[in-house]
Amino acid sequence: MKTTPTRPERFLDYDKSLACIHCGLCLSSCPTYLETGNENDSPRGRIYLMRAVQDGRLPLAGVAVKHFDLCLGCRACEAVCPSGVQYGELLEHTRDHVEKNFARSWFQTFLRRVAIEQIFPFPWRMKLALLPARLLKKLRADKLLPALARDALNLIPADASAAKLPEISPATAQAKRGRVGFIEGCVMQVMFGKTNKASVALLNRAGFDVLTPTEQGCCGALYAHSGRLEQARECARQNIAAFERLELDGIVINAAGCGSTLKEYGALLRDDPEWAGRGKNFSRRVKDLTEWLAAAGSVYGNDAEAETKFATKVTYHDACHLAHPQRITRQPRELLRVIVGENLVELPESDVCCGSAGSYNLTEPEMAARLQRRKTENILRIGAKVVVTTNPGCILQIRAGLQRAGHADVEVLHLADFLERQGRGASKVAEAE
């Protein structure tokens, strides 16, 4: 008796995948292809593999999954693609299919489903998880751990600061300009509480009341990038409900990876009749901190006061999800030049991923280390003493890379911290005069 072959599950938007004409312009922008030279580790190669799995010509087995896993999801390919291929969406739906149908090793399953997904999106759990990690580092017992665990511990910053923001932070400028919502994030509020406070202070100084609703939660980026789309949609619904009741001029986020997902809630929820329109309306209001401050025109009230002498070389690393999906590269540099002037030195391969990529440096440590080393070498080559960026993962990854290279003296910090620090210095100068 003849049996009809089972048709593979349809997970890929075929028309969107066929937009790729395999021209190869993405190759020089893809970090993994730059490192391996393997066509299967390039965007066009991975799209070919996606279609092969979709068509049933290639089994969903270890070889194909490895090439999908090795992708950073940085979306640098989208920024240079002449055909406008929506690679990020193709990748997320492919990974969603992988997570539903591929049996991972026990270690990878535990790492992804428990150690990452059950801790990182929940700030209070993350705080608890960090306690033994910090104790191990303090006692210098981390040297007894396996290399993977030791490298993970090295990412934890010594100056990590947790902070919950007040629901309302009033504008401090004489002329009030409006009200904005603020998304405090998961990693940001646990490890970069000071950065969140600096971000709010900058917005207040620019004339905006800042509202931080307590009902907000994880943005869903970690889930979306790892192929857990339904969990990402649940996060989106929670945040939309938390912010849509407020009368706001915009919603501000200071983490590039989160911002990219927040701006794509409309696409994430497009098949949900109740939430699709609400998702679009939410995403239209989302702005990265740098684009909001640059549009505001001033972050100090009087920029002339902030133009203090700054003789140290400063460079800027483009966080992938700010530079590529959001196409924001000019505004951060404009804000830096107010302070640094000609001492802002361009970083070679500034928009090539540093290897952090959300939880990538935990799930793919070997490739993450190669990219970390590549980024570190470029920083040291130009002699910068301060590295500024706009994403928590990038900060942790680059700091660890410089420390490993014996250059812990090179400072790595968020743009908000840099601007706020210089603004405080300028205010003191003005008061003294």
LOTORBA-472226 format. One record per residue (C-alpha): residue in three letters; z, y, x. Coordinates in nm, 4 decimals, padded with zeros to 6 digits, m for minus. Last residue first. Layout:
N
+------+----------+----------+----------+
! resn !        Z !        Y !        X !
+------+----------+----------+----------+
!  ala !        Z !        Y !        X !
...
+------+----------+----------+----------+
This chain:
433
+------+----------+----------+----------+
! resn !        Z !        Y !        X !
+------+----------+----------+----------+
!  glu !  03.7618 !  08.0588 !  03.1726 !
!  ala !  04.0101 !  07.7741 !  03.1680 !
!  glu !  03.9262 !  07.6957 !  02.8037 !
!  ala !  03.5528 !  07.6784 !  02.8853 !
!  val !  03.6136 !  07.4452 !  03.1780 !
!  lys !  03.8332 !  07.2236 !  02.9606 !
!  ser !  03.5624 !  07.2145 !  02.6923 !
!  ala !  03.3005 !  07.1171 !  02.9489 !
!  gly !  03.5111 !  06.8255 !  03.0667 !
!  arg !  03.5627 !  06.7083 !  02.7102 !
!  gly !  03.1864 !  06.7245 !  02.6555 !
!  gln !  03.1242 !  06.5291 !  02.9746 !
!  arg !  03.3473 !  06.2492 !  02.8531 !
!  glu !  03.1965 !  06.2581 !  02.5047 !
!  leu !  02.8423 !  06.2372 !  02.6379 !
!  phe !  02.9167 !  05.9465 !  02.8722 !
!  asp !  03.1206 !  05.7570 !  02.6150 !
!  ala !  02.8475 !  05.7984 !  02.3534 !
!  leu !  02.5815 !  05.6847 !  02.6021 !
!  his !  02.7676 !  05.3591 !  02.6546 !
!  leu !  02.8894 !  05.2741 !  03.0017 !
!  val !  02.8066 !  05.1092 !  03.3316 !
!  glu !  02.9665 !  05.2485 !  03.6492 !
!  val !  02.8445 !  05.1321 !  03.9895 !
!  asp !  03.1603 !  05.0638 !  04.1913 !
!  ala !  03.1458 !  04.6962 !  04.0864 !
!  his !  02.8686 !  04.6574 !  04.3414 !
!  gly !  02.9368 !  04.3167 !  04.4989 !
!  ala !  02.6345 !  04.1444 !  04.3430 !
!  arg !  02.8591 !  03.9556 !  04.0986 !
!  gln !  03.0151 !  04.2867 !  03.9962 !
!  leu !  02.6704 !  04.4359 !  03.9376 !
!  gly !  02.5712 !  04.1409 !  03.7215 !
!  ala !  02.8973 !  04.1460 !  03.5243 !
!  arg !  02.8555 !  04.5167 !  03.4513 !
!  ile !  02.4929 !  04.4588 !  03.3466 !
!  gln !  02.5845 !  04.1830 !  03.1009 !
!  leu !  02.8833 !  04.3610 !  02.9468 !
!  ile !  02.6963 !  04.6899 !  02.9012 !
!  cys !  02.3859 !  04.5162 !  02.7671 !
!  gly !  02.5934 !  04.3258 !  02.5118 !
!  pro !  02.7607 !  04.6463 !  02.3931 !
!  asn !  02.4337 !  04.8333 !  02.3254 !
!  thr !  02.3329 !  05.1914 !  02.3983 !
!  thr !  02.2779 !  05.2289 !  02.7741 !
!  val !  02.3962 !  05.4392 !  03.0673 !
!  val !  02.4063 !  05.3247 !  03.4284 !
!  val !  02.5993 !  05.5442 !  03.6724 !
!  lys !  02.5863 !  05.5242 !  04.0537 !
!  ala !  02.2075 !  05.4990 !  04.0740 !
!  gly !  02.0686 !  05.3979 !  04.4135 !
!  ile !  01.7117 !  05.3298 !  04.2978 !
!  arg !  01.7003 !  04.9737 !  04.4372 !
!  leu !  02.0528 !  04.8941 !  04.3172 !
!  ile !  01.9487 !  04.9339 !  03.9544 !
!  asn !  01.6313 !  04.7271 !  04.0014 !
!  glu !  01.8266 !  04.4493 !  04.1737 !
!  thr !  02.0792 !  04.4379 !  03.8896 !
!  lys !  01.8067 !  04.4055 !  03.6259 !
!  arg !  01.6411 !  04.1127 !  03.8038 !
!  arg !  01.9791 !  03.9454 !  03.8613 !
!  gln !  02.0634 !  03.9736 !  03.4925 !
!  leu !  01.7214 !  03.8332 !  03.4092 !
!  arg !  01.7844 !  03.5269 !  03.6233 !
!  ala !  02.1387 !  03.4913 !  03.4888 !
!  ala !  02.0141 !  03.4988 !  03.1286 !
!  met !  01.7585 !  03.2311 !  03.2153 !
!  glu !  02.0357 !  03.0004 !  03.3380 !
!  pro !  02.2928 !  03.0952 !  03.0723 !
!  glu !  02.0818 !  03.0023 !  02.7677 !
!  thr !  02.3401 !  02.9588 !  02.4868 !
!  leu !  02.6049 !  03.1943 !  02.6285 !
!  asn !  02.3739 !  03.4607 !  02.7735 !
!  tyr !  02.1732 !  03.4366 !  02.4508 !
!  ser !  02.4684 !  03.5408 !  02.2317 !
!  gly !  02.3259 !  03.8843 !  02.1546 !
!  ala !  02.0330 !  03.9337 !  02.3894 !
!  ser !  02.2329 !  03.9524 !  02.7150 !
!  gly !  01.9563 !  03.8747 !  02.9615 !
!  cys !  01.8920 !  04.2279 !  03.0904 !
!  cys !  01.5787 !  04.2582 !  02.8787 !
!  val !  01.2853 !  04.4513 !  03.0275 !
!  asp !  01.2837 !  04.8071 !  02.8871 !
!  ser !  01.3950 !  04.9782 !  03.2085 !
!  glu !  01.1471 !  04.7825 !  03.4164 !
!  pro !  01.2090 !  05.0288 !  03.7015 !
!  leu !  01.4947 !  05.2637 !  03.6068 !
!  glu !  01.4050 !  05.6305 !  03.5735 !
!  val !  01.6399 !  05.8655 !  03.7576 !
!  leu !  01.8371 !  06.1281 !  03.5636 !
!  asn !  01.9547 !  06.3584 !  03.8425 !
!  glu !  01.6975 !  06.6179 !  03.7359 !
!  gly !  01.9125 !  06.7300 !  03.4440 !
!  val !  02.2292 !  06.5272 !  03.4123 !
!  ile !  02.4104 !  06.6866 !  03.1215 !
!  val !  02.1391 !  06.8053 !  02.8823 !
!  arg !  01.9164 !  06.5419 !  03.0453 !
!  leu !  02.1277 !  06.2657 !  02.8922 !
!  leu !  02.0626 !  06.3743 !  02.5341 !
!  glu !  01.6882 !  06.3939 !  02.5986 !
!  arg !  01.6946 !  06.0496 !  02.7594 !
!  pro !  01.8648 !  05.8976 !  02.4569 !
!  gln !  01.6100 !  06.0649 !  02.2248 !
!  arg !  01.2898 !  05.9540 !  02.4004 !
!  thr !  01.3268 !  05.5751 !  02.3873 !
!  ile !  01.3655 !  05.4874 !  02.0194 !
!  arg !  01.0866 !  05.2540 !  01.9056 !
!  gln !  01.3195 !  05.0815 !  01.6532 !
!  pro !  01.1826 !  04.7289 !  01.7051 !
!  his !  01.1163 !  04.7854 !  02.0775 !
!  ala !  01.3350 !  05.0509 !  02.2417 !
!  leu !  01.6511 !  05.0191 !  02.0328 !
!  his !  01.6416 !  04.6420 !  02.0017 !
!  cys !  01.5771 !  04.5964 !  02.3720 !
!  ala !  01.8475 !  04.8293 !  02.5055 !
!  asp !  01.6627 !  05.0711 !  02.7331 !
!  his !  01.8614 !  05.1090 !  03.0551 !
!  tyr !  01.9174 !  05.4696 !  03.1630 !
!  thr !  01.9836 !  05.5929 !  03.5155 !
!  val !  02.2277 !  05.8440 !  03.6603 !
!  lys !  02.2329 !  05.9761 !  04.0157 !
!  thr !  02.5467 !  06.1781 !  04.0778 !
!  ala !  02.5345 !  06.5573 !  04.1244 !
!  phe !  02.6406 !  06.6652 !  03.7784 !
!  lys !  02.6994 !  07.0373 !  03.7623 !
!  thr !  02.8127 !  07.1347 !  03.4162 !
!  glu !  02.5656 !  07.1997 !  03.1366 !
!  ala !  02.8158 !  07.1325 !  02.8612 !
!  glu !  02.9030 !  07.4956 !  02.7995 !
!  ala !  02.5354 !  07.5760 !  02.7489 !
!  asp !  02.5248 !  07.3019 !  02.4891 !
!  asn !  02.7389 !  07.5066 !  02.2520 !
!  gly !  02.8468 !  07.2997 !  01.9513 !
!  tyr !  02.8830 !  07.0042 !  02.1819 !
!  val !  02.6416 !  06.7443 !  02.0447 !
!  ser !  02.3555 !  06.9786 !  01.9661 !
!  gly !  02.0112 !  06.9492 !  01.8100 !
!  ala !  02.1074 !  06.7481 !  01.5022 !
!  ala !  01.7845 !  06.5502 !  01.5494 !
!  ala !  01.9035 !  06.4386 !  01.8938 !
!  leu !  02.2426 !  06.3446 !  01.7493 !
!  trp !  02.0885 !  06.1342 !  01.4715 !
!  glu !  01.8335 !  05.9699 !  01.7019 !
!  thr !  02.1048 !  05.8807 !  01.9526 !
!  leu !  02.3509 !  05.7475 !  01.6950 !
!  asp !  02.0900 !  05.5120 !  01.5532 !
!  lys !  01.9886 !  05.5944 !  01.1996 !
!  val !  02.0206 !  05.3997 !  00.8743 !
!  arg !  01.9266 !  05.5835 !  00.5528 !
!  arg !  01.5955 !  05.4070 !  00.4922 !
!  ser !  01.7690 !  05.0732 !  00.5477 !
!  phe !  02.0013 !  05.1243 !  00.2504 !
!  asn !  01.7196 !  05.2163 !  00.0118 !
!  lys !  01.5173 !  04.9146 !  00.1226 !
!  gly !  01.8135 !  04.6796 !  00.0752 !
!  arg !  01.8843 !  04.8206 ! m00.2706 !
!  gly !  01.5233 !  04.7548 ! m00.3658 !
!  ala !  01.5398 !  04.3923 ! m00.2503 !
!  trp !  01.8928 !  04.3261 ! m00.3837 !
!  glu !  01.8548 !  04.2089 ! m00.7447 !
!  pro !  01.5050 !  04.0662 ! m00.7083 !
!  asp !  01.5961 !  03.8662 ! m00.3931 !
!  asp !  01.2732 !  03.7723 ! m00.2141 !
!  arg !  01.2656 !  04.1017 ! m00.0194 !
!  leu !  01.6217 !  04.0603 !  00.1061 !
!  leu !  01.5550 !  04.0343 !  00.4822 !
!  ala !  01.2588 !  04.2702 !  00.4588 !
!  gly !  01.4683 !  04.5424 !  00.2922 !
!  tyr !  01.7614 !  04.4712 !  00.5229 !
!  glu !  01.5374 !  04.5556 !  00.8191 !
!  lys !  01.6980 !  04.8817 !  00.9342 !
!  leu !  02.0370 !  04.7106 !  00.9462 !
!  thr !  01.8888 !  04.4380 !  01.1669 !
!  ser !  01.7607 !  04.6830 !  01.4289 !
!  gly !  02.0789 !  04.8859 !  01.4112 !
!  cys !  02.2983 !  04.5883 !  01.4916 !
!  gly !  02.1089 !  04.5142 !  01.8120 !
!  ala !  02.1118 !  04.8807 !  01.9156 !
!  ala !  02.4839 !  04.9413 !  01.8685 !
!  asn !  02.5848 !  05.3007 !  01.7787 !
!  ile !  02.5192 !  05.2886 !  01.4030 !
!  val !  02.4918 !  05.5877 !  01.1689 !
!  ile !  02.4342 !  05.5878 !  00.7924 !
!  gly !  02.2716 !  05.9017 !  00.6548 !
!  asp !  02.3154 !  06.2082 !  00.4358 !
!  leu !  02.5844 !  06.0299 !  00.2401 !
!  glu !  02.7168 !  06.0167 ! m00.1151 !
!  leu !  02.9037 !  05.6863 ! m00.1135 !
!  arg !  02.8523 !  05.4038 ! m00.3639 !
!  glu !  02.5650 !  05.2650 ! m00.1547 !
!  phe !  02.7874 !  05.2072 !  00.1478 !
!  ala !  03.0094 !  04.9083 !  00.0702 !
!  ala !  02.7613 !  04.7359 ! m00.1627 !
!  ile !  02.4883 !  04.7562 !  00.1012 !
!  asn !  02.7281 !  04.6224 !  00.3618 !
!  gln !  02.8263 !  04.3161 !  00.1592 !
!  arg !  02.4679 !  04.2397 !  00.0562 !
!  ala !  02.3497 !  04.2544 !  00.4182 !
!  cys !  02.6226 !  04.0187 !  00.5376 !
!  glu !  02.5238 !  03.7630 !  00.2729 !
!  arg !  02.1617 !  03.8012 !  00.3802 !
!  ala !  02.2543 !  03.7244 !  00.7423 !
!  gln !  02.4310 !  03.4062 !  00.6269 !
!  glu !  02.1139 !  03.3063 !  00.4435 !
!  leu !  01.9065 !  03.3779 !  00.7541 !
!  arg !  02.0854 !  03.1574 !  01.0031 !
!  gly !  01.8039 !  03.1540 !  01.2589 !
!  ser !  01.9862 !  03.2719 !  01.5695 !
!  his !  01.8583 !  03.6299 !  01.5495 !
!  ala !  01.9481 !  03.6574 !  01.1822 !
!  tyr !  02.3014 !  03.5232 !  01.2249 !
!  leu !  02.3910 !  03.7509 !  01.5168 !
!  ala !  02.2279 !  04.0459 !  01.3430 !
!  gly !  02.4228 !  03.9998 !  01.0193 !
!  cys !  02.5713 !  04.3519 !  01.0072 !
!  cys !  02.9238 !  04.2121 !  01.0176 !
!  gly !  03.1485 !  04.3703 !  00.7556 !
!  gln !  03.1937 !  04.6839 !  00.5456 !
!  glu !  03.4687 !  04.7052 !  00.2840 !
!  thr !  03.6810 !  04.9377 !  00.5002 !
!  pro !  03.4396 !  05.2256 !  00.4504 !
!  thr !  03.3906 !  05.4459 !  00.7586 !
!  leu !  03.3088 !  05.8004 !  00.6468 !
!  val !  03.2245 !  06.0635 !  00.9080 !
!  asp !  03.2242 !  06.4355 !  00.8225 !
!  phe !  02.9439 !  06.5975 !  01.0170 !
!  gly !  02.9275 !  06.9236 !  01.2109 !
!  ala !  02.7980 !  06.8256 !  01.5557 !
!  arg !  03.1572 !  06.8063 !  01.6764 !
!  asn !  03.2335 !  06.5516 !  01.4067 !
!  leu !  02.9315 !  06.3431 !  01.5084 !
!  leu !  03.0369 !  06.3540 !  01.8726 !
!  ala !  03.3948 !  06.2628 !  01.7808 !
!  val !  03.2696 !  05.9696 !  01.5719 !
!  ser !  03.0743 !  05.8321 !  01.8669 !
!  ala !  03.3683 !  05.8823 !  02.1028 !
!  lys !  03.5953 !  05.6928 !  01.8645 !
!  asn !  03.3438 !  05.4082 !  01.8455 !
!  thr !  03.3200 !  05.4067 !  02.2234 !
!  lys !  03.6993 !  05.3921 !  02.2539 !
!  gly !  03.7050 !  05.0878 !  02.0247 !
!  phe !  03.4591 !  04.9104 !  02.2509 !
!  met !  03.5947 !  04.5552 !  02.2767 !
!  val !  03.7215 !  04.4839 !  01.9231 !
!  gln !  03.5559 !  04.7624 !  01.7215 !
!  met !  03.2246 !  04.7293 !  01.9052 !
!  val !  03.2180 !  04.3498 !  01.9022 !
!  cys !  03.2278 !  04.3529 !  01.5220 !
!  gly !  03.0544 !  04.6733 !  01.4146 !
!  glu !  03.1913 !  05.0189 !  01.3350 !
!  ile !  02.9207 !  05.1204 !  01.0897 !
!  phe !  02.9522 !  05.4918 !  01.0199 !
!  gly !  02.8610 !  05.6796 !  00.7051 !
!  val !  02.7439 !  06.0386 !  00.7321 !
!  arg !  02.8477 !  06.3582 !  00.5593 !
!  gly !  02.6947 !  06.7050 !  00.5997 !
!  arg !  02.6433 !  07.0142 !  00.8143 !
!  lys !  02.9869 !  07.1787 !  00.8386 !
!  ala !  02.9745 !  07.4996 !  01.0386 !
!  gln !  03.2918 !  07.5604 !  01.2380 !
!  ala !  03.2585 !  07.2210 !  01.4052 !
!  thr !  03.5463 !  06.9734 !  01.3726 !
!  ala !  03.3962 !  06.7578 !  01.0983 !
!  pro !  03.6431 !  06.5377 !  00.9133 !
!  ser !  03.7047 !  06.1703 !  01.0006 !
!  ile !  03.7442 !  05.9706 !  00.6782 !
!  glu !  03.8107 !  05.5976 !  00.6473 !
!  pro !  04.0055 !  05.6007 !  00.9739 !
!  leu !  03.8562 !  05.3962 !  01.2569 !
!  lys !  03.9969 !  05.0618 !  01.3600 !
!  ala !  04.0391 !  05.0304 !  01.7357 !
!  ala !  04.0220 !  04.7599 !  02.0009 !
!  ser !  03.9833 !  04.8504 !  02.3679 !
!  ala !  03.8311 !  04.6440 !  02.6459 !
!  asp !  03.9009 !  04.8085 !  02.9824 !
!  ala !  03.8918 !  04.4864 !  03.1860 !
!  pro !  03.5621 !  04.3956 !  03.0228 !
!  ile !  03.4981 !  04.0374 !  02.9077 !
!  leu !  03.1689 !  03.9233 !  03.0604 !
!  asn !  03.3488 !  03.7466 !  03.3452 !
!  leu !  03.5035 !  03.5123 !  03.0898 !
!  ala !  03.1577 !  03.3810 !  02.9948 !
!  asp !  03.0717 !  03.3242 !  03.3611 !
!  arg !  03.3933 !  03.1246 !  03.4074 !
!  ala !  03.3242 !  02.9144 !  03.0982 !
!  leu !  02.9751 !  02.8259 !  03.2244 !
!  ala !  03.0973 !  02.7627 !  03.5816 !
!  pro !  03.3700 !  02.5182 !  03.4768 !
!  leu !  03.7266 !  02.6598 !  03.4841 !
!  leu !  03.9662 !  02.6586 !  03.7795 !
!  lys !  03.8567 !  03.0058 !  03.8909 !
!  asp !  03.9649 !  03.1360 !  03.5491 !
!  ala !  04.3250 !  03.0833 !  03.6583 !
!  arg !  04.3336 !  03.4328 !  03.8068 !
!  leu !  04.6612 !  03.4873 !  03.6189 !
!  lys !  04.5180 !  03.8033 !  03.4637 !
!  lys !  04.1856 !  03.6327 !  03.4017 !
!  leu !  04.3502 !  03.3389 !  03.2267 !
!  leu !  04.5637 !  03.5772 !  03.0203 !
!  arg !  04.2571 !  03.7754 !  02.9173 !
!  ala !  04.0866 !  03.4598 !  02.7921 !
!  pro !  04.4040 !  03.3448 !  02.6151 !
!  leu !  04.4128 !  03.6732 !  02.4163 !
!  leu !  04.0372 !  03.7105 !  02.3624 !
!  ala !  04.0202 !  03.4400 !  02.0956 !
!  leu !  04.2846 !  03.6179 !  01.8865 !
!  lys !  04.0950 !  03.9482 !  01.8997 !
!  met !  03.7719 !  03.7681 !  01.8148 !
!  arg !  03.9329 !  03.6112 !  01.5110 !
!  trp !  04.0441 !  03.9545 !  01.3897 !
!  pro !  03.6965 !  04.0966 !  01.4491 !
!  phe !  03.5059 !  03.8282 !  01.2534 !
!  pro !  03.1318 !  03.8188 !  01.3332 !
!  phe !  03.2023 !  03.6908 !  01.6883 !
!  ile !  03.4377 !  03.4046 !  01.6001 !
!  gln !  03.2954 !  03.1479 !  01.3577 !
!  glu !  02.9337 !  03.2035 !  01.4593 !
!  ile !  02.9906 !  03.1924 !  01.8356 !
!  ala !  03.2491 !  02.9250 !  01.9211 !
!  val !  03.1939 !  02.7295 !  01.5977 !
!  arg !  02.8311 !  02.6907 !  01.4878 !
!  arg !  02.6607 !  02.7919 !  01.8130 !
!  leu !  02.8867 !  02.6483 !  02.0836 !
!  phe !  02.9903 !  02.3439 !  01.8775 !
!  thr !  02.6293 !  02.2576 !  01.7949 !
!  gln !  02.5206 !  02.3222 !  02.1536 !
!  phe !  02.7923 !  02.0880 !  02.2829 !
!  trp !  02.7294 !  01.8164 !  02.0241 !
!  ser !  02.3599 !  01.8150 !  02.1113 !
!  arg !  02.1259 !  01.9643 !  01.8529 !
!  ala !  01.9796 !  01.7856 !  01.5524 !
!  phe !  01.6756 !  01.9778 !  01.4289 !
!  asn !  01.5976 !  02.0353 !  01.0610 !
!  lys !  01.8025 !  02.3235 !  00.9237 !
!  glu !  01.8611 !  02.5041 !  01.2544 !
!  val !  01.4939 !  02.4644 !  01.3483 !
!  his !  01.3664 !  02.6025 !  01.0175 !
!  asp !  01.5888 !  02.9115 !  01.0513 !
!  arg !  01.4638 !  02.9407 !  01.4084 !
!  thr !  01.1067 !  02.9504 !  01.2822 !
!  his !  01.1982 !  03.2088 !  01.0206 !
!  glu !  01.3644 !  03.4263 !  01.2863 !
!  leu !  01.0724 !  03.3900 !  01.5267 !
!  leu !  00.8065 !  03.4850 !  01.2729 !
!  glu !  01.0138 !  03.7894 !  01.1690 !
!  gly !  01.0518 !  03.9051 !  01.5281 !
!  tyr !  00.6826 !  03.8480 !  01.6009 !
!  gln !  00.5553 !  04.0870 !  01.3388 !
!  val !  00.2092 !  04.1061 !  01.4973 !
!  gly !  00.0805 !  04.4635 !  01.4938 !
!  ser ! m00.2663 !  04.3738 !  01.6162 !
!  pro ! m00.2596 !  04.5972 !  01.9253 !
!  cys !  00.0702 !  04.4379 !  02.0404 !
!  val !  00.2532 !  04.6563 !  02.2950 !
!  ala !  00.5748 !  04.7320 !  02.1035 !
!  glu !  00.5723 !  04.3957 !  01.9286 !
!  cys !  00.5781 !  04.2063 !  02.2592 !
!  ala !  00.9023 !  04.3784 !  02.3587 !
!  arg !  01.0551 !  04.1979 !  02.0626 !
!  cys !  01.3812 !  04.1194 !  02.2477 !
!  gly !  01.4101 !  03.7855 !  02.0643 !
!  leu !  01.5284 !  03.6350 !  02.3902 !
!  cys !  01.2907 !  03.3386 !  02.3644 !
!  leu !  01.4323 !  03.0356 !  02.5461 !
!  asp !  01.5398 !  02.8802 !  02.2182 !
!  phe !  01.1816 !  02.8697 !  02.0877 !
!  his !  01.0589 !  02.7096 !  02.4122 !
!  lys !  01.3440 !  02.4586 !  02.4020 !
!  val !  01.2712 !  02.3789 !  02.0372 !
!  ala !  00.9147 !  02.2769 !  02.1212 !
!  val !  01.0218 !  02.0360 !  02.3951 !
!  gly !  01.3285 !  01.8985 !  02.2148 !
!  ala !  01.1549 !  01.7923 !  01.8971 !
!  leu !  01.0077 !  01.9470 !  01.5853 !
!  pro !  00.6988 !  01.7326 !  01.6111 !
!  leu !  00.3646 !  01.8940 !  01.6926 !
!  arg !  00.0507 !  01.8591 !  01.4802 !
!  gly !  00.2546 !  01.8802 !  01.1607 !
!  asp !  00.0841 !  02.2021 !  01.0554 !
!  gln !  00.4047 !  02.4069 !  01.0717 !
!  val !  00.4961 !  02.2562 !  01.4094 !
!  ala !  00.1525 !  02.3473 !  01.5468 !
!  arg !  00.1749 !  02.6912 !  01.3888 !
!  met !  00.5064 !  02.7608 !  01.5606 !
!  leu !  00.3717 !  02.6254 !  01.8908 !
!  tyr !  00.0780 !  02.8678 !  01.8776 !
!  ile !  00.3206 !  03.1484 !  01.8002 !
!  arg !  00.5257 !  03.0403 !  02.1041 !
!  gly !  00.2215 !  03.0633 !  02.3289 !
!  arg !  00.1328 !  03.4075 !  02.1947 !
!  pro !  00.4862 !  03.5311 !  02.2602 !
!  ser !  00.5095 !  03.3783 !  02.6095 !
!  asp !  00.7292 !  03.0871 !  02.7169 !
!  asn !  00.4629 !  02.8318 !  02.6228 !
!  glu !  00.2244 !  03.0124 !  02.8584 !
!  asn !  00.4581 !  02.9394 !  03.1500 !
!  gly !  00.4692 !  03.2107 !  03.4164 !
!  thr !  00.8416 !  03.1371 !  03.4408 !
!  glu !  01.0148 !  03.4714 !  03.5066 !
!  leu !  00.7563 !  03.7164 !  03.3738 !
!  tyr !  00.6960 !  03.4772 !  03.0831 !
!  thr !  01.0670 !  03.4870 !  03.0001 !
!  pro !  01.0800 !  03.8667 !  03.0120 !
!  cys !  00.7719 !  03.9235 !  02.7922 !
!  ser !  00.6127 !  04.2628 !  02.8556 !
!  ser !  00.3442 !  04.1464 !  03.1015 !
!  leu !  00.2396 !  03.8716 !  02.8624 !
!  cys !  00.2125 !  04.0838 !  02.5487 !
!  leu ! m00.1384 !  04.2080 !  02.6286 !
!  gly ! m00.2544 !  03.8450 !  02.6247 !
!  cys ! m00.5329 !  03.8826 !  02.3691 !
!  his ! m00.4141 !  03.5795 !  02.1709 !
!  ile ! m00.5496 !  03.7239 !  01.8440 !
!  cys ! m00.2061 !  03.7238 !  01.6790 !
!  ala ! m00.2577 !  03.8311 !  01.3164 !
!  leu ! m00.2807 !  03.4587 !  01.2426 !
!  ser !  00.1000 !  03.4338 !  01.2469 !
!  lys !  00.1291 !  03.7003 !  00.9773 !
!  asp ! m00.1235 !  03.5190 !  00.7581 !
!  tyr !  00.0614 !  03.1914 !  00.8085 !
!  asp !  00.3994 !  03.3169 !  00.6932 !
!  leu !  00.5937 !  03.0291 !  00.8471 !
!  phe !  00.8540 !  02.8014 !  00.6894 !
!  arg !  00.6396 !  02.5613 !  00.4899 !
!  glu !  00.8043 !  02.2211 !  00.5236 !
!  pro !  00.5677 !  01.9677 !  00.6744 !
!  arg !  00.3658 !  01.7569 !  00.4280 !
!  thr !  00.4852 !  01.3992 !  00.4121 !
!  pro !  00.1976 !  01.1614 !  00.4766 !
!  thr !  00.0763 !  00.9817 !  00.1616 !
!  thr !  00.1511 !  00.6122 !  00.1678 !
!  lys ! m00.1057 !  00.3339 !  00.1399 !
!  met !  00.0000 !  00.0000 !  00.0000 !
+------+----------+----------+----------+
